[in-house]
Amino acid sequence: MHGRDANPGLGVMLWRGFTKACPVCGRRDLFHWERMVADCPRCGFHFERIEGHWIGAIGINTIVSFGALLLTVVGSMIVTFPDFPVKTLVGLSVGVSIVVPLLFYPSSKTLWTAIDLGMRPAGPNDFERVVQPSTTSSADTKAS
Ligand SMILES: [Zn+2]
């Protein structure tokens, strides 16, 4: 099962994206430390679909990081009401502000790719590597 003509559905693609897998085929191991491979090793999907594609990933990472910071601040203030330990709360907030964006960075890229695929489904030009060009004739005509 190659992902070339696969349509896993939006929910599956979002879950794969959230868990750092290829949204098209589910392949993992797409990252070497923080660096993402350009093309999926299994299905050949080219992740950077257009120039500026990763702006969406930065946006998602920003939303998730600020959401985590908001939950941290509000939650810790509720728990410690009415005597707020200001130094502890500031330290906790700074820690969340540093750790969450770093940890979520890989997921933000694959999750954004899944959302982008939900808006603009993959076409034949999104696959850089043709795995077996001689056997794709019927699959290519059905995929469009
Ligand atoms: Zn793939």
Backbone and ligand atoms as CSV (ligand in chain L), in Angstrom:
chain,resi,resn,atom,element,x,y,z
A,1,MET,N,N,0.844,-1.190,0.000
A,1,MET,CA,C,0.000,0.000,0.000
A,1,MET,C,C,0.878,1.238,0.000
A,2,HIS,N,N,1.032,1.843,-1.134
A,2,HIS,CA,C,1.740,3.101,-1.211
A,2,HIS,C,C,0.728,4.219,-1.161
A,3,GLY,N,N,1.161,5.359,-0.574
A,3,GLY,CA,C,0.227,6.436,-0.335
A,3,GLY,C,C,-0.095,7.280,-1.542
A,4,ARG,N,N,0.364,6.896,-2.689
A,4,ARG,CA,C,0.240,7.731,-3.860
A,4,ARG,C,C,-1.226,8.048,-4.178
A,5,ASP,N,N,-2.087,7.065,-4.108
A,5,ASP,CA,C,-3.492,7.306,-4.407
A,5,ASP,C,C,-4.356,7.073,-3.172
A,6,ALA,N,N,-3.736,7.080,-2.015
A,6,ALA,CA,C,-4.483,6.822,-0.783
A,6,ALA,C,C,-5.190,8.092,-0.338
A,7,ASN,N,N,-6.397,7.947,0.164
A,7,ASN,CA,C,-7.127,9.052,0.760
A,7,ASN,C,C,-7.581,8.598,2.139
A,8,PRO,N,N,-6.728,8.770,3.164
A,8,PRO,CA,C,-7.031,8.200,4.477
A,8,PRO,C,C,-8.152,8.919,5.216
A,9,GLY,N,N,-8.558,10.091,4.773
A,9,GLY,CA,C,-9.599,10.832,5.480
A,9,GLY,C,C,-8.984,11.867,6.416
A,10,LEU,N,N,-9.726,12.932,6.675
A,10,LEU,CA,C,-9.187,14.061,7.434
A,10,LEU,C,C,-8.830,13.670,8.865
A,11,GLY,N,N,-9.673,12.896,9.540
A,11,GLY,CA,C,-9.399,12.519,10.926
A,11,GLY,C,C,-8.113,11.720,11.057
A,12,VAL,N,N,-7.917,10.773,10.162
A,12,VAL,CA,C,-6.696,9.961,10.186
A,12,VAL,C,C,-5.480,10.830,9.881
A,13,MET,N,N,-5.616,11.719,8.896
A,13,MET,CA,C,-4.479,12.585,8.547
A,13,MET,C,C,-4.112,13.504,9.708
A,14,LEU,N,N,-5.145,14.038,10.408
A,14,LEU,CA,C,-4.867,14.930,11.542
A,14,LEU,C,C,-4.174,14.168,12.671
A,15,TRP,N,N,-4.615,12.935,12.941
A,15,TRP,CA,C,-3.982,12.141,13.994
A,15,TRP,C,C,-2.534,11.811,13.616
A,16,ARG,N,N,-2.332,11.410,12.361
A,16,ARG,CA,C,-0.970,11.133,11.915
A,16,ARG,C,C,-0.102,12.379,12.033
A,17,GLY,N,N,-0.655,13.522,11.651
A,17,GLY,CA,C,0.102,14.762,11.754
A,17,GLY,C,C,0.423,15.113,13.194
A,18,PHE,N,N,-0.545,14.927,14.084
A,18,PHE,CA,C,-0.327,15.240,15.493
A,18,PHE,C,C,0.744,14.337,16.095
A,19,THR,N,N,0.855,13.115,15.607
A,19,THR,CA,C,1.821,12.156,16.154
A,19,THR,C,C,3.104,12.084,15.319
A,20,LYS,N,N,3.398,13.120,14.559
A,20,LYS,CA,C,4.653,13.269,13.819
A,20,LYS,C,C,4.821,12.228,12.715
A,21,ALA,N,N,3.729,11.742,12.167
A,21,ALA,CA,C,3.804,10.780,11.071
A,21,ALA,C,C,3.411,11.462,9.765
A,22,CYS,N,N,3.733,10.822,8.661
A,22,CYS,CA,C,3.330,11.341,7.350
A,22,CYS,C,C,1.804,11.291,7.271
A,23,PRO,N,N,1.135,12.425,6.999
A,23,PRO,CA,C,-0.326,12.411,6.940
A,23,PRO,C,C,-0.873,11.522,5.827
A,24,VAL,N,N,-0.105,11.320,4.784
A,24,VAL,CA,C,-0.599,10.552,3.632
A,24,VAL,C,C,-0.540,9.054,3.908
A,25,CYS,N,N,0.624,8.552,4.380
A,25,CYS,CA,C,0.797,7.094,4.492
A,25,CYS,C,C,1.020,6.626,5.931
A,26,GLY,N,N,1.262,7.541,6.878
A,26,GLY,CA,C,1.455,7.143,8.266
A,26,GLY,C,C,2.882,6.769,8.619
A,27,ARG,N,N,3.811,6.933,7.703
A,27,ARG,CA,C,5.208,6.594,7.964
A,27,ARG,C,C,5.766,7.481,9.079
A,28,ARG,N,N,6.524,6.868,9.995
A,28,ARG,CA,C,7.162,7.620,11.082
A,28,ARG,C,C,8.646,7.808,10.762
A,29,ASP,N,N,9.410,8.278,11.745
A,29,ASP,CA,C,10.846,8.538,11.557
A,29,ASP,C,C,11.085,9.570,10.450
A,30,LEU,N,N,10.333,10.666,10.501
A,30,LEU,CA,C,10.502,11.716,9.504
A,30,LEU,C,C,11.472,12.786,9.975
A,31,PHE,N,N,11.950,12.667,11.225
A,31,PHE,CA,C,12.777,13.730,11.794
A,31,PHE,C,C,14.125,13.174,12.213
A,32,HIS,N,N,15.186,13.933,11.918
A,32,HIS,CA,C,16.505,13.696,12.475
A,32,HIS,C,C,16.750,14.874,13.409
A,33,TRP,N,N,16.623,14.637,14.708
A,33,TRP,CA,C,16.534,15.696,15.701
A,33,TRP,C,C,15.388,16.604,15.337
A,34,GLU,N,N,15.656,17.869,15.024
A,34,GLU,CA,C,14.545,18.765,14.693
A,34,GLU,C,C,14.356,18.893,13.194
A,35,ARG,N,N,15.267,18.311,12.406
A,35,ARG,CA,C,15.196,18.471,10.944
A,35,ARG,C,C,14.272,17.433,10.332
A,36,MET,N,N,13.338,17.920,9.535
A,36,MET,CA,C,12.383,17.037,8.877
A,36,MET,C,C,12.903,16.679,7.484
A,37,VAL,N,N,12.689,15.433,7.084
A,37,VAL,CA,C,13.080,15.034,5.733
A,37,VAL,C,C,12.221,15.807,4.729
A,38,ALA,N,N,12.753,16.025,3.527
A,38,ALA,CA,C,12.016,16.792,2.517
A,38,ALA,C,C,10.863,15.988,1.937
A,39,ASP,N,N,11.094,14.703,1.720
A,39,ASP,CA,C,10.078,13.834,1.113
A,39,ASP,C,C,9.861,12.626,2.015
A,40,CYS,N,N,8.637,12.108,2.021
A,40,CYS,CA,C,8.357,10.909,2.805
A,40,CYS,C,C,9.123,9.725,2.215
A,41,PRO,N,N,9.863,8.987,3.063
A,41,PRO,CA,C,10.642,7.850,2.539
A,41,PRO,C,C,9.754,6.743,1.971
A,42,ARG,N,N,8.497,6.644,2.401
A,42,ARG,CA,C,7.636,5.562,1.909
A,42,ARG,C,C,6.830,5.972,0.682
A,43,CYS,N,N,6.059,7.063,0.801
A,43,CYS,CA,C,5.144,7.399,-0.302
A,43,CYS,C,C,5.696,8.485,-1.212
A,44,GLY,N,N,6.794,9.146,-0.817
A,44,GLY,CA,C,7.389,10.154,-1.675
A,44,GLY,C,C,6.698,11.506,-1.616
A,45,PHE,N,N,5.775,11.685,-0.681
A,45,PHE,CA,C,5.081,12.971,-0.579
A,45,PHE,C,C,6.065,14.071,-0.210
A,46,HIS,N,N,6.034,15.166,-0.981
A,46,HIS,CA,C,6.913,16.308,-0.723
A,46,HIS,C,C,6.218,17.231,0.281
A,47,PHE,N,N,6.816,17.375,1.475
A,47,PHE,CA,C,6.114,18.044,2.577
A,47,PHE,C,C,5.981,19.549,2.380
A,48,GLU,N,N,7.010,20.200,1.861
A,48,GLU,CA,C,6.915,21.650,1.652
A,48,GLU,C,C,6.231,21.874,0.301
A,49,ARG,N,N,4.908,21.980,0.345
A,49,ARG,CA,C,4.118,21.957,-0.881
A,49,ARG,C,C,4.288,23.231,-1.687
A,50,ILE,N,N,4.361,24.368,-1.023
A,50,ILE,CA,C,4.587,25.637,-1.712
A,50,ILE,C,C,5.602,26.417,-0.894
A,51,GLU,N,N,6.190,27.429,-1.501
A,51,GLU,CA,C,7.118,28.275,-0.760
A,51,GLU,C,C,6.329,29.000,0.332
A,52,GLY,N,N,6.853,28.986,1.543
A,52,GLY,CA,C,6.142,29.594,2.671
A,52,GLY,C,C,5.183,28.635,3.358
A,53,HIS,N,N,5.253,27.355,2.999
A,53,HIS,CA,C,4.342,26.354,3.567
A,53,HIS,C,C,4.447,26.295,5.087
A,54,TRP,N,N,5.651,26.450,5.628
A,54,TRP,CA,C,5.856,26.242,7.065
A,54,TRP,C,C,5.379,27.402,7.919
A,55,ILE,N,N,4.921,28.500,7.302
A,55,ILE,CA,C,4.327,29.593,8.080
A,55,ILE,C,C,3.122,29.071,8.869
A,56,GLY,N,N,2.361,28.168,8.248
A,56,GLY,CA,C,1.216,27.574,8.943
A,56,GLY,C,C,1.637,26.783,10.164
A,57,ALA,N,N,2.771,26.069,10.053
A,57,ALA,CA,C,3.269,25.307,11.200
A,57,ALA,C,C,3.691,26.237,12.332
A,58,ILE,N,N,4.298,27.357,11.972
A,58,ILE,CA,C,4.681,28.339,12.995
A,58,ILE,C,C,3.426,28.876,13.681
A,59,GLY,N,N,2.385,29.127,12.888
A,59,GLY,CA,C,1.122,29.603,13.457
A,59,GLY,C,C,0.520,28.601,14.422
A,60,ILE,N,N,0.510,27.323,14.048
A,60,ILE,CA,C,-0.046,26.288,14.924
A,60,ILE,C,C,0.785,26.170,16.195
A,61,ASN,N,N,2.103,26.206,16.055
A,61,ASN,CA,C,2.962,26.115,17.233
A,61,ASN,C,C,2.724,27.306,18.155
A,62,THR,N,N,2.505,28.477,17.602
A,62,THR,CA,C,2.227,29.663,18.406
A,62,THR,C,C,0.899,29.512,19.146
A,63,ILE,N,N,-0.119,29.040,18.448
A,63,ILE,CA,C,-1.442,28.865,19.074
A,63,ILE,C,C,-1.348,27.857,20.221
A,64,VAL,N,N,-0.697,26.713,19.978
A,64,VAL,CA,C,-0.587,25.678,21.012
A,64,VAL,C,C,0.232,26.196,22.195
A,65,SER,N,N,1.317,26.906,21.919
A,65,SER,CA,C,2.172,27.397,23.002
A,65,SER,C,C,1.453,28.432,23.860
A,66,PHE,N,N,0.746,29.361,23.213
A,66,PHE,CA,C,0.005,30.351,23.994
A,66,PHE,C,C,-1.155,29.704,24.732
A,67,GLY,N,N,-1.773,28.695,24.133
A,67,GLY,CA,C,-2.826,27.958,24.837
A,67,GLY,C,C,-2.299,27.285,26.082
A,68,ALA,N,N,-1.129,26.650,25.974
A,68,ALA,CA,C,-0.520,25.992,27.127
A,68,ALA,C,C,-0.142,27.016,28.193
A,69,LEU,N,N,0.363,28.159,27.752
A,69,LEU,CA,C,0.725,29.216,28.710
A,69,LEU,C,C,-0.521,29.742,29.423
A,70,LEU,N,N,-1.596,29.947,28.677
A,70,LEU,CA,C,-2.837,30.422,29.284
A,70,LEU,C,C,-3.365,29.419,30.307
A,71,LEU,N,N,-3.369,28.143,29.944
A,71,LEU,CA,C,-3.827,27.110,30.880
A,71,LEU,C,C,-2.942,27.067,32.119
A,72,THR,N,N,-1.636,27.230,31.929
A,72,THR,CA,C,-0.711,27.206,33.058
A,72,THR,C,C,-0.981,28.367,34.016
A,73,VAL,N,N,-1.116,29.567,33.450
A,73,VAL,CA,C,-1.310,30.753,34.295
A,73,VAL,C,C,-2.654,30.671,35.016
A,74,VAL,N,N,-3.713,30.404,34.274
A,74,VAL,CA,C,-5.047,30.379,34.881
A,74,VAL,C,C,-5.156,29.214,35.871
A,75,GLY,N,N,-4.672,28.041,35.463
A,75,GLY,CA,C,-4.748,26.877,36.342
A,75,GLY,C,C,-3.968,27.057,37.626
A,76,SER,N,N,-2.748,27.578,37.521
A,76,SER,CA,C,-1.943,27.740,38.729
A,76,SER,C,C,-2.502,28.843,39.629
A,77,MET,N,N,-3.143,29.863,39.045
A,77,MET,CA,C,-3.754,30.902,39.873
A,77,MET,C,C,-4.993,30.365,40.586
A,78,ILE,N,N,-5.733,29.498,39.919
A,78,ILE,CA,C,-6.906,28.892,40.564
A,78,ILE,C,C,-6.463,28.000,41.716
A,79,VAL,N,N,-5.420,27.208,41.474
A,79,VAL,CA,C,-4.954,26.264,42.496
A,79,VAL,C,C,-4.399,26.996,43.714
A,80,THR,N,N,-3.687,28.103,43.499
A,80,THR,CA,C,-3.007,28.783,44.606
A,80,THR,C,C,-3.804,29.969,45.165
A,81,PHE,N,N,-5.022,30.192,44.694
A,81,PHE,CA,C,-5.835,31.318,45.170
A,81,PHE,C,C,-6.036,31.234,46.685
A,82,PRO,N,N,-5.958,32.280,47.469
A,82,PRO,CA,C,-5.731,33.675,47.073
A,82,PRO,C,C,-4.275,34.131,47.234
A,83,ASP,N,N,-3.395,33.263,47.725
A,83,ASP,CA,C,-2.000,33.672,47.945
A,83,ASP,C,C,-1.131,33.193,46.792
A,84,PHE,N,N,-0.965,34.046,45.781
A,84,PHE,CA,C,-0.216,33.647,44.593
A,84,PHE,C,C,1.287,33.687,44.859
A,85,PRO,N,N,2.005,32.574,44.684
A,85,PRO,CA,C,3.470,32.608,44.770
A,85,PRO,C,C,4.028,33.144,43.449
A,86,VAL,N,N,4.230,34.449,43.393
A,86,VAL,CA,C,4.527,35.126,42.123
A,86,VAL,C,C,5.778,34.567,41.466
A,87,LYS,N,N,6.867,34.395,42.238
A,87,LYS,CA,C,8.111,33.904,41.635
A,87,LYS,C,C,7.914,32.518,41.039
A,88,THR,N,N,7.208,31.670,41.747
A,88,THR,CA,C,6.961,30.312,41.250
A,88,THR,C,C,6.112,30.348,39.985
A,89,LEU,N,N,5.081,31.183,39.978
A,89,LEU,CA,C,4.201,31.271,38.808
A,89,LEU,C,C,4.948,31.824,37.597
A,90,VAL,N,N,5.797,32.816,37.822
A,90,VAL,CA,C,6.573,33.373,36.713
A,90,VAL,C,C,7.559,32.325,36.189
A,91,GLY,N,N,8.214,31.625,37.085
A,91,GLY,CA,C,9.154,30.581,36.661
A,91,GLY,C,C,8.457,29.471,35.898
A,92,LEU,N,N,7.289,29.061,36.385
A,92,LEU,CA,C,6.516,28.026,35.700
A,92,LEU,C,C,6.089,28.497,34.314
A,93,SER,N,N,5.653,29.743,34.225
A,93,SER,CA,C,5.210,30.286,32.936
A,93,SER,C,C,6.361,30.393,31.948
A,94,VAL,N,N,7.512,30.844,32.426
A,94,VAL,CA,C,8.680,30.939,31.547
A,94,VAL,C,C,9.086,29.544,31.069
A,95,GLY,N,N,9.049,28.571,31.982
A,95,GLY,CA,C,9.390,27.197,31.605
A,95,GLY,C,C,8.466,26.650,30.535
A,96,VAL,N,N,7.160,26.854,30.722
A,96,VAL,CA,C,6.186,26.387,29.721
A,96,VAL,C,C,6.416,27.097,28.393
A,97,SER,N,N,6.718,28.401,28.453
A,97,SER,CA,C,6.922,29.176,27.229
A,97,SER,C,C,8.143,28.711,26.448
A,98,ILE,N,N,9.109,28.100,27.115
A,98,ILE,CA,C,10.306,27.619,26.437
A,98,ILE,C,C,10.145,26.170,25.997
A,99,VAL,N,N,9.602,25.340,26.868
A,99,VAL,CA,C,9.578,23.896,26.611
A,99,VAL,C,C,8.509,23.502,25.590
A,100,VAL,N,N,7.299,24.054,25.722
A,100,VAL,CA,C,6.191,23.617,24.853
A,100,VAL,C,C,6.477,23.872,23.368
A,101,PRO,N,N,6.944,25.068,22.970
A,101,PRO,CA,C,7.211,25.264,21.536
A,101,PRO,C,C,8.298,24.326,21.000
A,102,LEU,N,N,9.295,24.022,21.830
A,102,LEU,CA,C,10.364,23.117,21.383
A,102,LEU,C,C,9.844,21.694,21.223
A,103,LEU,N,N,9.046,21.234,22.194
A,103,LEU,CA,C,8.531,19.872,22.124
A,103,LEU,C,C,7.500,19.714,21.014
A,104,PHE,N,N,6.706,20.760,20.773
A,104,PHE,CA,C,5.629,20.645,19.789
A,104,PHE,C,C,6.103,20.953,18.376
A,105,TYR,N,N,7.328,21.441,18.222
A,105,TYR,CA,C,7.811,21.870,16.907
A,105,TYR,C,C,7.664,20.792,15.830
A,106,PRO,N,N,8.109,19.545,16.057
A,106,PRO,CA,C,7.947,18.543,14.981
A,106,PRO,C,C,6.475,18.275,14.668
A,107,SER,N,N,5.649,18.140,15.701
A,107,SER,CA,C,4.222,17.872,15.465
A,107,SER,C,C,3.561,19.014,14.712
A,108,SER,N,N,4.008,20.249,14.971
A,108,SER,CA,C,3.373,21.376,14.298
A,108,SER,C,C,3.577,21.288,12.788
A,109,LYS,N,N,4.720,20.762,12.356
A,109,LYS,CA,C,4.985,20.671,10.918
A,109,LYS,C,C,4.118,19.600,10.260
A,110,THR,N,N,4.049,18.421,10.865
A,110,THR,CA,C,3.245,17.361,10.255
A,110,THR,C,C,1.755,17.651,10.423
A,111,LEU,N,N,1.376,18.273,11.553
A,111,LEU,CA,C,-0.041,18.616,11.744
A,111,LEU,C,C,-0.477,19.672,10.735
A,112,TRP,N,N,0.354,20.664,10.505
A,112,TRP,CA,C,0.011,21.679,9.515
A,112,TRP,C,C,-0.090,21.056,8.119
A,113,THR,N,N,0.800,20.130,7.804
A,113,THR,CA,C,0.724,19.459,6.504
A,113,THR,C,C,-0.594,18.703,6.373
A,114,ALA,N,N,-1.053,18.065,7.459
A,114,ALA,CA,C,-2.329,17.349,7.420
A,114,ALA,C,C,-3.487,18.324,7.210
A,115,ILE,N,N,-3.467,19.470,7.886
A,115,ILE,CA,C,-4.533,20.466,7.713
A,115,ILE,C,C,-4.514,21.000,6.284
A,116,ASP,N,N,-3.307,21.258,5.780
A,116,ASP,CA,C,-3.177,21.742,4.405
A,116,ASP,C,C,-3.708,20.710,3.418
A,117,LEU,N,N,-3.451,19.433,3.679
A,117,LEU,CA,C,-3.968,18.370,2.810
A,117,LEU,C,C,-5.490,18.304,2.884
A,118,GLY,N,N,-6.060,18.641,4.044
A,118,GLY,CA,C,-7.509,18.682,4.151
A,118,GLY,C,C,-8.109,19.793,3.298
A,119,MET,N,N,-7.378,20.894,3.160
A,119,MET,CA,C,-7.879,22.011,2.361
A,119,MET,C,C,-7.539,21.851,0.890
A,120,ARG,N,N,-6.330,21.336,0.625
A,120,ARG,CA,C,-5.872,21.149,-0.762
A,120,ARG,C,C,-5.378,19.711,-0.901
A,121,PRO,N,N,-6.239,18.797,-1.324
A,121,PRO,CA,C,-5.823,17.386,-1.431
A,121,PRO,C,C,-4.604,17.220,-2.333
A,122,ALA,N,N,-3.862,16.169,-2.036
A,122,ALA,CA,C,-2.623,15.926,-2.767
A,122,ALA,C,C,-2.905,15.566,-4.216
A,123,GLY,N,N,-2.086,16.108,-5.094
A,123,GLY,CA,C,-2.150,15.762,-6.509
A,123,GLY,C,C,-0.877,15.054,-6.918
A,124,PRO,N,N,-0.788,14.640,-8.149
A,124,PRO,CA,C,0.401,13.919,-8.622
A,124,PRO,C,C,1.693,14.733,-8.457
A,125,ASN,N,N,1.599,16.068,-8.530
A,125,ASN,CA,C,2.797,16.900,-8.417
A,125,ASN,C,C,3.321,16.991,-6.996
A,126,ASP,N,N,2.558,16.533,-6.007
A,126,ASP,CA,C,3.000,16.594,-4.618
A,126,ASP,C,C,3.943,15.449,-4.262
A,127,PHE,N,N,4.110,14.506,-5.159
A,127,PHE,CA,C,4.965,13.358,-4.876
A,127,PHE,C,C,6.248,13.499,-5.695
A,128,GLU,N,N,7.356,13.727,-4.958
A,128,GLU,CA,C,8.624,13.993,-5.642
A,128,GLU,C,C,9.199,12.748,-6.279
A,129,ARG,N,N,9.173,11.672,-5.518
A,129,ARG,CA,C,9.795,10.453,-6.013
A,129,ARG,C,C,8.718,9.552,-6.596
A,130,VAL,N,N,8.905,9.115,-7.796
A,130,VAL,CA,C,8.003,8.126,-8.363
A,130,VAL,C,C,8.586,6.772,-8.007
A,131,VAL,N,N,7.852,6.006,-7.192
A,131,VAL,CA,C,8.396,4.766,-6.667
A,131,VAL,C,C,8.568,3.733,-7.775
A,132,GLN,N,N,7.510,3.480,-8.504
A,132,GLN,CA,C,7.576,2.535,-9.622
A,132,GLN,C,C,6.790,3.127,-10.779
A,133,PRO,N,N,7.457,3.905,-11.633
A,133,PRO,CA,C,6.720,4.627,-12.665
A,133,PRO,C,C,6.002,3.721,-13.653
A,134,SER,N,N,6.464,2.503,-13.854
A,134,SER,CA,C,5.849,1.660,-14.872
A,134,SER,C,C,4.537,1.068,-14.396
A,135,THR,N,N,4.275,1.064,-13.068
A,135,THR,CA,C,3.065,0.410,-12.558
A,135,THR,C,C,2.031,1.412,-12.053
A,136,THR,N,N,2.176,2.694,-12.344
A,136,THR,CA,C,1.283,3.692,-11.774
A,136,THR,C,C,0.261,4.210,-12.766
A,137,SER,N,N,0.132,3.634,-13.940
A,137,SER,CA,C,-0.728,4.225,-14.966
A,137,SER,C,C,-2.191,4.243,-14.543
A,138,SER,N,N,-2.734,3.139,-14.024
A,138,SER,CA,C,-4.147,3.152,-13.668
A,138,SER,C,C,-4.388,3.937,-12.386
A,139,ALA,N,N,-3.450,3.895,-11.449
A,139,ALA,CA,C,-3.613,4.608,-10.181
A,139,ALA,C,C,-3.606,6.119,-10.420
A,140,ASP,N,N,-2.778,6.601,-11.345
A,140,ASP,CA,C,-2.687,8.037,-11.581
A,140,ASP,C,C,-3.981,8.583,-12.191
A,141,THR,N,N,-4.595,7.853,-13.056
A,141,THR,CA,C,-5.807,8.382,-13.671
A,141,THR,C,C,-6.969,8.370,-12.692
A,142,LYS,N,N,-6.983,7.409,-11.754
A,142,LYS,CA,C,-8.060,7.369,-10.768
A,142,LYS,C,C,-7.894,8.459,-9.717
A,143,ALA,N,N,-6.637,8.808,-9.393
A,143,ALA,CA,C,-6.373,9.738,-8.294
A,143,ALA,C,C,-6.875,11.137,-8.599
A,144,SER,N,N,-6.935,11.542,-9.839
A,144,SER,CA,C,-7.356,12.897,-10.172
A,144,SER,C,C,-8.851,12.989,-10.185
L,1,ZN,ZN,ZN,4.195,9.140,3.367
